């Protein structure tokens, strides 16, 4: 967090320099903490695409629901900004908020999901035979579905660790878990994925 008085961020007038662009993420969150809605707009502009991508992997729902999750994430960030202490980069802090937003919906309408995972979004190179390409597509769908079927906490940890490449220590801090719990969930997720893919249940 930045020291000293927080200066409210005014929407730029024509011909004025973009003040928000000069501020660090920590300073923008500090402004959000005192209710500066212009700061929330800057935070959204900087990070909404990354949050959307994270949620698309985690939630696996349609575009309309993802947009709602993104909006809710930033509203929650505004409410939680006073508690941000700079222990993790702002983007990862937003990921943790987004994961909590989704967890509140998991027991509701979200059931069968088909989200995009880094493992399954590599460009498909031209196949020498039609059957080879079909087999690759089938494999990608199997991986996607296998991850989709993981219990929610396992899926959150797996996505943050394997896809977002966030260190386990930081995941534990962001999700308020013991580090050992994070590693246990990650190990269980990997084992469950292997078992599911070997059985061909996905």
C-alpha positions as CSV (number, residue, x, y, z in Angstrom):
1,X,0.0,0.0,0.0
2,X,1.2,3.5,-0.6
3,X,2.0,5.7,2.3
4,X,0.4,9.1,3.0
5,X,-2.9,10.6,2.0
6,X,-4.9,8.9,-0.8
7,X,-5.7,11.4,-3.5
8,X,-9.0,10.8,-5.2
9,X,-8.7,9.9,-8.9
10,X,-10.7,12.3,-11.1
11,X,-11.9,11.3,-14.5
12,X,-9.5,13.0,-16.9
13,X,-10.7,16.1,-18.6
14,X,-10.0,16.7,-22.3
15,X,-6.3,17.6,-22.8
16,X,-5.3,16.6,-19.2
17,X,-2.8,13.8,-18.6
18,X,-4.2,10.4,-17.6
19,X,-3.5,10.5,-13.9
20,X,-4.6,6.9,-13.4
21,X,-2.1,5.5,-15.8
22,X,0.7,6.9,-13.6
23,X,-0.5,5.1,-10.4
24,X,0.6,1.7,-9.2
25,X,-2.0,-1.1,-8.7
26,X,-1.5,-0.7,-5.0
27,X,-2.3,3.0,-5.1
28,X,-5.4,2.3,-7.2
29,X,-6.6,-0.2,-4.6
30,X,-5.9,2.3,-1.9
31,X,-8.1,4.8,-3.7
32,X,-10.8,2.1,-4.0
33,X,-10.6,1.6,-0.2
34,X,-11.9,5.2,0.3
35,X,-14.7,4.7,-2.1
36,X,-13.2,6.3,-5.2
37,X,-15.3,4.9,-8.1
38,X,-12.9,6.3,-10.7
39,X,-10.2,4.1,-9.2
40,X,-12.5,1.1,-9.5
41,X,-12.8,1.9,-13.2
42,X,-9.1,2.0,-13.6
43,X,-8.7,-1.3,-11.7
44,X,-11.3,-2.9,-14.0
45,X,-9.7,-1.6,-17.1
46,X,-6.3,-3.0,-16.1
47,X,-7.4,-6.4,-15.0
48,X,-10.9,-7.4,-16.2
49,X,-9.5,-9.4,-19.2
50,X,-7.2,-11.5,-16.9
51,X,-10.1,-12.0,-14.4
52,X,-12.4,-13.1,-17.2
53,X,-9.8,-15.6,-18.5
54,X,-9.3,-17.0,-15.0
55,X,-13.0,-17.3,-14.4
56,X,-13.5,-19.0,-17.8
57,X,-11.2,-21.7,-16.7
58,X,-12.7,-22.0,-13.3
59,X,-16.4,-21.5,-13.8
60,X,-16.9,-23.1,-17.2
61,X,-20.1,-21.3,-17.8
62,X,-21.5,-19.2,-20.7
63,X,-20.5,-15.7,-21.5
64,X,-23.4,-14.0,-19.8
65,X,-22.7,-15.7,-16.5
66,X,-18.9,-15.0,-16.8
67,X,-19.6,-11.3,-17.3
68,X,-21.8,-11.3,-14.2
69,X,-19.0,-13.1,-12.2
70,X,-16.4,-10.5,-13.5
71,X,-18.7,-7.6,-12.4
72,X,-19.3,-9.2,-9.0
73,X,-15.5,-9.7,-8.5
74,X,-14.7,-6.1,-8.9
75,X,-17.6,-5.0,-6.7
76,X,-16.3,-7.3,-4.0
77,X,-12.8,-5.9,-4.6
78,X,-14.2,-2.4,-3.9
79,X,-15.7,-3.7,-0.7
80,X,-12.6,-5.6,0.3
81,X,-10.0,-3.0,-0.7
82,X,-9.6,-1.7,2.9
83,X,-8.3,-5.2,3.9
84,X,-5.7,-5.4,1.1
85,X,-2.2,-5.3,2.6
86,X,-0.1,-5.8,-0.5
87,X,0.9,-9.3,0.5
88,X,0.3,-10.5,-3.1
89,X,0.1,-8.7,-6.4
90,X,-3.2,-7.1,-7.1
91,X,-4.1,-9.4,-10.0
92,X,-3.6,-12.5,-7.9
93,X,-5.7,-10.9,-5.1
94,X,-8.4,-10.4,-7.7
95,X,-8.1,-14.0,-8.7
96,X,-8.7,-15.1,-5.0
97,X,-11.8,-12.8,-4.9
98,X,-13.1,-14.3,-8.2
99,X,-12.6,-17.8,-6.8
100,X,-14.7,-17.0,-3.8
101,X,-17.4,-15.4,-6.0
102,X,-17.6,-18.7,-8.0
103,X,-17.7,-20.8,-4.8
104,X,-20.9,-19.0,-3.8
105,X,-22.6,-20.2,-7.0
106,X,-21.2,-23.7,-7.3
107,X,-24.0,-25.3,-5.3
108,X,-26.6,-23.5,-7.4
109,X,-27.1,-23.6,-11.1
110,X,-23.5,-24.4,-12.2
111,X,-23.4,-28.1,-13.0
112,X,-22.1,-29.2,-16.4
113,X,-19.4,-26.8,-17.5
114,X,-17.0,-26.7,-20.4
115,X,-14.3,-24.2,-19.6
116,X,-11.0,-23.7,-21.5
117,X,-7.9,-24.9,-20.0
118,X,-4.3,-24.1,-21.0
119,X,-3.7,-27.8,-21.6
120,X,-6.4,-27.9,-24.2
121,X,-6.0,-24.6,-26.0
122,X,-2.8,-25.2,-27.8
123,X,-3.2,-24.5,-31.6
124,X,-4.1,-27.7,-33.4
125,X,-1.5,-28.4,-36.1
126,X,-2.7,-29.8,-39.4
127,X,-3.2,-33.5,-39.1
128,X,-1.7,-35.8,-41.7
129,X,-4.9,-37.9,-41.5
130,X,-8.5,-36.8,-40.6
131,X,-8.5,-39.5,-37.9
132,X,-5.5,-38.1,-36.1
133,X,-7.1,-34.6,-35.8
134,X,-10.3,-36.2,-34.6
135,X,-8.4,-38.1,-31.9
136,X,-6.7,-34.9,-30.7
137,X,-10.0,-33.1,-30.4
138,X,-11.4,-36.0,-28.5
139,X,-8.5,-36.0,-26.1
140,X,-8.8,-32.2,-25.5
141,X,-12.5,-32.7,-24.7
142,X,-11.7,-35.6,-22.3
143,X,-9.2,-33.4,-20.4
144,X,-11.6,-30.5,-20.2
145,X,-14.4,-32.7,-18.8
146,X,-12.1,-34.4,-16.4
147,X,-11.0,-31.1,-14.9
148,X,-14.6,-29.9,-14.9
149,X,-15.6,-32.9,-12.7
150,X,-13.1,-32.1,-10.0
151,X,-14.5,-31.0,-6.6
152,X,-14.6,-27.2,-6.4
153,X,-11.7,-26.7,-4.0
154,X,-9.5,-29.1,-6.0
155,X,-10.3,-27.3,-9.2
156,X,-9.6,-23.9,-7.7
157,X,-6.2,-25.0,-6.5
158,X,-5.4,-26.8,-9.7
159,X,-6.3,-23.9,-11.9
160,X,-4.4,-21.4,-9.8
161,X,-1.3,-23.6,-9.6
162,X,-1.1,-25.4,-13.0
163,X,-2.7,-22.8,-15.3
164,X,-2.0,-19.5,-13.6
165,X,1.3,-20.7,-12.2
166,X,0.8,-19.1,-8.8
167,X,3.2,-20.5,-6.1
168,X,1.6,-22.8,-3.5
169,X,2.6,-20.5,-0.7
170,X,0.8,-17.7,-2.3
171,X,-2.3,-19.8,-3.1
172,X,-2.5,-20.7,0.6
173,X,-2.3,-17.1,1.6
174,X,-4.8,-15.9,-1.0
175,X,-7.4,-18.7,-0.2
176,X,-6.7,-18.6,3.6
177,X,-5.6,-22.2,3.6
178,X,-2.7,-24.1,5.2
179,X,0.1,-24.6,2.7
180,X,-0.2,-28.4,3.4
181,X,-3.8,-28.3,2.4
182,X,-3.0,-26.7,-0.9
183,X,-0.4,-29.3,-1.7
184,X,-2.8,-32.1,-0.6
185,X,-5.6,-30.7,-2.9
186,X,-3.2,-30.3,-5.8
187,X,-1.9,-33.9,-5.4
188,X,-5.5,-35.2,-5.2
189,X,-6.5,-33.2,-8.2
190,X,-3.6,-34.6,-10.3
191,X,-4.4,-38.2,-9.1
192,X,-8.1,-37.8,-9.9
193,X,-7.3,-36.5,-13.4
194,X,-5.0,-39.3,-14.1
195,X,-7.5,-41.9,-12.9
196,X,-10.3,-40.4,-14.9
197,X,-8.4,-40.1,-18.1
198,X,-7.0,-43.7,-17.7
199,X,-10.5,-45.1,-17.2
200,X,-11.9,-42.9,-20.1
201,X,-14.7,-41.7,-17.9
202,X,-14.2,-38.0,-18.9
